Amino acid sequence: MQKGMPTVLGIGDNTVDVYIDRGWMFPGGNTVNVAAMAARLGAPAAYIGCLSFDRYGTLIYNALLEEGIDLSHCRRADGQNACALIGHENNDRRFLGSRHGIRGNFTLNDADFTYMSSFDVVHTSIHSELNGQIGDIASNTRLLSYDFSNRWTDALRDQMAEFVDVAFISLGSADPDDCEAQVRTWSAAGCKTVVGTRGGEGSLALHDGRIYSMGIKPAEVVDTLGAGDGFVTGFLLEWSRYCDVPRALEAGARNAAEICSVMGAFGHGVAFDVPPDDLPSRTGTVRA
């Protein structure tokens, strides 16, 4: 059944993606991207997280304001913002290093829980450092989405699955039978809907015991960074409105292709001639 455009709240991680080889930096982070991309698609959206007062946190904050994102519950604090170094090979991004910064320096409170209960979709991620509050988040949401990326473990799956309505997991280009087996373990652990993304091989989803699959959409690839978040956003908006898995998978694939056609996850790039002197080292934490 069709519903109106859902309201979407992203909670947690943020970063500034610094394109070292191209001289640009862009606002990003999974939950920031989902909020911004949802707004681009016409959904009222908001973001809760912790942003610094430095150039990186300010870049994200101002970009979200320009996109019409409600930041009334967003925190700002002293310290360094999260930041990621990005390189490219044939327009495909590579993570070279990062710092977590202050992104996890906040605790959700009663006012936040009351606020999030008003949204149709609440989205968070494995990078958001909120796993300790996942039970409270789930108790105050209508539909809780969680992006586990490719960093999940069996232990984390078993800990989190019962709280999550839609789990997104990255499966790479693994054999289809292996992918199907993986999503079934998430369903067995208690997750209602499981979506596995497979890069250029498309996606699959498990709901009510049935497996669905979808290929990718043609794209004029300029930059692949943010494509996965574009898929998540497209899927969630369509799923929330129609409860139709094939339709949601197609919407995810379509939006991922659109995101590939622009630089940065949702634009708002700032150019630089010389890399700033406060970037993380390339020998720092590397995120796949």
N, C-alpha and C positions, 0 to 999 in steps of 0.2 A: 504494500500500500504506500502510495506517495505521501510524503510529509513536506512541510516547508523546509527551507534551507536551515540546517542545524546550526546551533551556536557551538563554537569550538574553543576549548581552553588548552593551551600548551603549558606544561609545568616542568621546570627543571633546567636542563642543560642549555648552554649557549656558548658560542665561540666566535672569534673573528678568524676567517680563513684568509691567510696571507699567501698570495701567489708569488712566491719568491722569484720565479723565472719570468713572470709577466709584469711585475711592478704594480700589482693591484691588491687591495684587501677588501673583503666583503663580510657583511654580517652573516652569521650562520648558527649552526647547532640544530640538532634534530627537532627539539620542541619549539624553538624559535621559528624554524623553517615551516613546520606544520601550521603554526598559527598564522604566519604571514601568507603562506600559499593558500590557506583556507579563505583568508580575507580577499585575496586576489580572485578567488572563484565565487565570491559573493556571500560568504558566510560571515556573520558577526563573530569576531575572534578576540581573544585576550591571551596574555602571557603572564605567568608568575615565575620569577627566577631571581637571581642575584647578579647584578651588573655593577662593575666598578665605575669610578668617576674618571678613569683614564681615557685615552683616545679610543681604546677598543670598546670599552663598555658604552661610551658615549655614541660611538658609531652605531652600535646595535640599538640602543635606546631611541635615538633620533630616527633611525630607519623604521622601527616599529611604529613610532608615532605617525610618521608619514604614511604608513600603510593603514592607519586607522585602528591599530590594535589597542585595546584597553589595557593600560599598564597601572591601574589603580592599586593593584596588590603586588606589584613588582618592587623588589628591594634594590637599593644601591648602597655600596659600601666602599671604604677605602681598600686599597690593595690592587693587585694586578688582575686584570680580566683573563678569562680563558682565551687561548689563542692556539691556532694550528698552522703549521708550515705546510704549504701545498706545492708539489711539483707536478709536471705534466709529461705524459708520453702519448703523442698522437691524440691530443685532446682528452685523454683519460687521466684522471687525477691520481696522485700518489701522496700519501701522508708521510711527511719527512720528520716530523717531530711536533710536540705540543706541550702546553702546560695547562693544568686544571684550573689554576687561578682560584678565584673566590666563588666560583659558580655554586658550590655546595654549602656556602656559609649562610644558610638560613634554615629555619624550621617552620613547617606549616602550622598555623594556629587555628583556633576556633573560627575566627573571622574568615580565614581562607577556606575552611571546609564549608562554611555556610555559602560563601561566594561560589565555590566550584559546584555545589549542588544545583545551581541554577542553569548549568550548561548541559547541552545534549550529549556532547562528546568531550571527554577529558583525555588528553594524551601525554604520556611521559616516556622515558627511555632508560636504557641501561647506563647511560652517561650522566643521569640526573642526580645520582647519589640520594635517592629517596626511598630505597628499598625498605628501610626501617619503618617507614610510615605507610607502606602500601596497603595495609589493612584498613587504616583510617581513610585513605584516599578512596579505596574501593567502596567503603560504606557510605561515602558522600557523593557518588557519581551514578549517573544513569547508564553510561557506557564508558568503560575504562579501556583505553588502548595503550599498548606498551610495545616499544620497539626494542627488541633484544639484540639487534644487529647480528654479528657473527661471533660475539664474545660470550654468549650464554654457555652455561655448563648444565649437566644433568641435575646437579644439586640445586642450582638456581631455578631451573625449570620446575622442579618438584616443590620448591619453596613458594614460587610466585604464581603458578598457573591457575590455582583456584580463585585468585583475586582478579584475574584479567579476563575481560570479555573478548577482546581481539588482540592476539599476540602476533607480532611481525617478527620473523626470523630470517636471517640471511643464510642461504644454502649454497651460494656460489653456483658452479656449473656441475654439481654432483649428479650422479646417475639418477634418473627419474624415480626408479624403484627405491633408492636410498632416501630420496627426498620425501616420498610418500610415507616411508617408515618413520622418518623423523617427525613429520607433522602428526602422525598418529600417536606418538609418545606424548606429545603435548596435550592432545585431546584426552588421553588416558589419565594424565596428571590433573585434569580438571578444567582446562581452558575451553571456553565455549566455541570460539572460532580461531583457527590458526592459519596464518598466511605466510607462505614461504616464497621469498624472492630469489631468483636464480640468474640475475644479471641479464646477459644477452639471450638466455634460454627462456625468459619469461617468468611466470609465477604459477603457484598452485595454492589452493586453499581447501581446508577441511571444515565442514560444518554439518552438524547432525549426521555424522558418520559417512558423509559423501565427499569424495574428492572432486575438485574442479580445477581446470588448468586454463592458462591464457598465455599466448605469445606476446612478444613486444610489438609496439607500434613503430612505423617508420619515423625516423627523426633526422633532422639536419643537425648533427652533433657539433656543438661549439665547445661545450664543457659538460662533463658528466657529473660534476659535484652537485649534490642536491637532488639527483634523479630519484634516488630511493625514497627520500622524504616526499618528493612529488607523488610517487606511487602511493605512499601511505595516505597522503592527504586526499587524493582522488578516490581511493578506496573507501575511506571513512565517510566522506560526504555522501557518497552514493549508497553505502551500506546503511547509514543512519536513516536515509530517506526511503529506501525501497526494500531493504532486507533481502536483496537478490544478489547472490554471490557472483555469478557470471557478469552481471551488470557492474558490480563493484570492481571486479578484477579488470574489466575493460576500461573503466574510468581511471583506475590507477595507472594502467599502462599508457593511456592517452596523456595523462598529466605528466608522467615521467618523461615521455617523449618531448612534451612542450618545454619542460625544464632544461632538457639537454640543449636546447637551441639558444640559450642565453648564458652569459658569463655570470658566475656566482649563483647561489641558490635562488635568490630573488632580487638580484641587482643591488643598487645603492653602493657601488664600488667607489673606493677612494684610491687615486693613483699615487705612486711614490717613485722618485728617481733613485733614491738610495734606501735600502732596507732600514727601517727604524732600529735604533741601537738597543731597544728593550724587548726584542723578540726572543723566544726560547731557542736553545741550542738545537742544532740538527741531531745531536747525539742524545737528546732528551727522549721522553716517552714517545714511542711511535704507535700510532693507531692504524690498524689495518682497514 
